[in-house]
């Protein structure tokens, strides 16, 4: 008699917690077993090997990244402490910046779920202190980028210019509150006041701690 298995069949019943397995051999005999669904799932997982997660060459200023089955969670920091920014239609060239962190989800070449915060200077650690963001398009950590599409980011290396692109979007008055800084100025007056200052001025005269740390922003370091 030929005991070689010709076919294996799983019978799934959504109303039962067990799975009926049926082995059909070439000699026509059948072997039936009933296996708990959880045990069968664990057996499948034990025989599935996941490919290693490789980030590839990383862009400058990457603070953290986390791989998920459907994408990446990436945190970047600004590589320069000055850039051109826009408030409505006013251009501020060589505008000073504090140390900014930008976080977003990278999925299928598209970026979404943007967040931004300000952190203290020095080496980063899980306990690095964060401050209220003084810019008017940020609410808590949530950053408004409008309807601007962020597509084509199919590699991490393409993220190297993302911070600059985000900061080049015109700031409006979406979430701004004067009490988000020590100066208690309107958004317009704040940009006018800061345009000729040094980046260190943020830490001495502008920023207010928000009671959060880098771990709170990244979601675990």
C-alpha positions in Angstrom: 0.0 0.0 0.0 1.2 3.5 -0.9 1.1 5.7 2.2 2.4 8.8 0.5 0.2 11.9 1.2 -1.5 13.0 -2.0 -3.5 15.9 -0.5 -3.9 17.8 2.8 -7.2 19.6 3.5 -8.1 22.1 6.3 -11.8 22.4 7.1 -12.4 25.8 8.8 -15.7 26.4 10.6 -16.1 29.9 12.0 -18.5 28.6 14.7 -15.9 26.1 16.1 -12.6 26.7 17.9 -11.0 23.6 16.4 -9.8 23.0 12.8 -10.5 19.7 11.1 -7.4 18.4 9.2 -7.7 15.7 6.6 -4.7 13.8 5.1 -5.5 11.9 1.9 -3.0 9.3 0.9 -2.4 7.9 -2.6 -3.8 4.5 -1.5 -7.1 6.2 -0.8 -7.0 6.2 2.9 -7.9 9.2 5.0 -6.5 10.4 8.3 -8.6 13.0 10.2 -7.6 15.0 13.2 -9.2 17.9 15.1 -6.7 20.5 16.2 -7.3 23.7 18.3 -7.2 26.8 16.1 -4.6 28.5 18.3 -2.3 25.5 18.2 -2.5 25.4 14.4 -1.7 29.1 14.1 1.3 28.7 16.4 2.6 25.9 14.3 2.3 28.0 11.2 4.2 30.9 12.8 7.0 28.6 13.9 7.6 27.6 10.3 7.5 31.0 8.8 10.8 32.8 8.5 10.8 36.6 8.2 13.4 38.3 6.0 15.7 40.7 8.0 14.6 44.3 8.1 17.3 46.4 6.5 17.2 50.2 6.4 19.8 50.6 3.7 21.9 53.8 3.5 20.4 56.3 6.0 20.0 60.0 5.2 21.7 62.7 7.4 19.9 63.6 10.5 18.0 60.4 11.1 17.2 60.1 14.8 15.1 56.9 14.9 13.2 54.5 12.6 10.9 51.7 13.3 9.9 49.0 10.7 6.3 47.7 10.5 4.9 45.1 8.2 3.5 47.8 6.0 6.0 50.7 6.3 8.4 52.7 8.4 8.1 55.2 11.2 10.9 57.8 10.7 12.1 60.6 13.0 14.5 63.2 11.5 16.2 66.3 12.9 17.1 69.5 11.1 20.7 69.5 9.8 21.0 73.4 9.8 19.9 76.0 12.3 18.8 78.5 9.7 16.6 78.3 6.6 14.1 80.3 4.6 10.6 80.2 6.0 7.3 81.7 4.9 4.5 83.2 7.0 1.5 83.7 4.7 3.2 85.6 1.8 6.1 87.1 3.8 9.5 85.5 3.2 12.0 85.3 6.0 15.4 84.4 4.7 18.1 83.0 6.9 15.5 82.5 9.7 16.9 81.0 12.9 15.7 77.6 14.0 15.7 75.7 17.3 16.5 72.0 17.2 13.5 70.5 15.4 12.4 66.9 15.2 10.1 65.7 12.4 8.3 62.4 12.5 6.2 60.7 9.9 5.0 57.4 8.5 6.5 56.1 5.3 4.3 53.6 3.5 4.3 52.7 -0.1 6.4 55.7 -1.1 3.9 58.1 0.5 4.5 60.0 3.8 1.7 60.8 6.2 0.9 61.4 10.0 3.4 64.3 10.3 4.5 65.4 13.8 7.0 68.1 14.9 8.5 69.1 18.2 11.5 71.1 19.6 14.1 69.4 21.7 16.9 70.7 23.9 20.5 71.0 22.5 23.2 68.4 23.2 23.4 64.6 22.7 20.0 62.9 22.3 18.9 60.4 24.8 15.5 58.9 25.8 15.2 61.6 28.5 16.0 64.6 26.2 13.6 67.4 27.1 11.0 68.7 24.7 9.4 72.2 24.3 6.2 73.6 23.0 6.7 74.2 19.3 6.5 78.0 18.6 5.4 77.6 15.0 1.7 78.1 14.1 1.1 74.9 12.1 1.8 72.6 15.1 -0.8 71.5 17.6 0.8 69.4 20.4 2.9 67.2 18.2 0.6 67.2 15.2 1.9 69.1 12.1 -0.5 70.4 9.5 1.0 70.1 6.0 -2.3 71.0 4.2 -3.2 69.0 1.1 0.4 68.9 -0.1 1.2 65.4 -1.5 4.4 63.8 -0.1 4.9 60.9 -2.5 7.9 59.3 -4.2 9.7 58.5 -0.9 10.4 54.9 -1.7 13.8 54.9 0.0 15.0 56.3 3.3 17.8 58.2 1.4 15.2 60.3 -0.3 14.2 61.7 3.1 17.3 63.8 3.3 15.5 66.9 2.0 12.2 66.3 3.8 12.8 68.7 6.7 13.7 71.5 4.3 10.6 70.9 2.2 8.3 70.8 5.2 9.7 74.1 6.5 9.3 75.7 3.1 5.5 75.3 3.3 3.9 78.6 4.2 2.9 78.9 7.8 -0.6 80.1 8.5 -2.4 80.5 11.8 -3.9 77.0 12.0 -3.2 76.2 15.6 -1.2 79.2 16.9 -1.7 80.4 20.5 0.3 83.4 21.8 0.9 81.6 25.1 3.0 78.8 23.4 6.1 80.9 24.1 7.5 83.1 26.9 7.0 86.2 24.6 3.2 85.9 24.3 3.3 87.5 20.9 1.0 87.0 17.9 2.4 84.7 15.1 3.2 87.7 12.9 5.0 89.6 15.7 6.9 86.4 16.7 8.3 85.9 13.2 9.3 89.6 13.0 10.9 89.4 16.5 12.9 86.2 15.8 14.2 87.0 12.3 17.4 88.7 13.4 18.1 86.5 16.5 20.6 83.7 17.0 19.2 80.1 17.4 20.3 80.0 21.0 17.8 82.8 21.7 15.0 80.3 21.5 16.3 78.5 24.6 17.0 81.6 26.7 14.0 83.7 25.9 11.3 81.9 23.9 10.7 78.2 24.5 8.4 76.7 27.2 8.9 73.1 28.3 6.0 70.8 27.5 6.8 68.2 30.1 7.5 65.6 27.5 10.7 63.7 26.5 12.1 62.2 23.3 10.6 58.9 24.3 7.2 60.4 24.4 7.7 61.8 20.8 9.2 58.7 19.2 7.0 56.2 21.1 9.8 54.3 22.7 13.6 54.5 22.1 
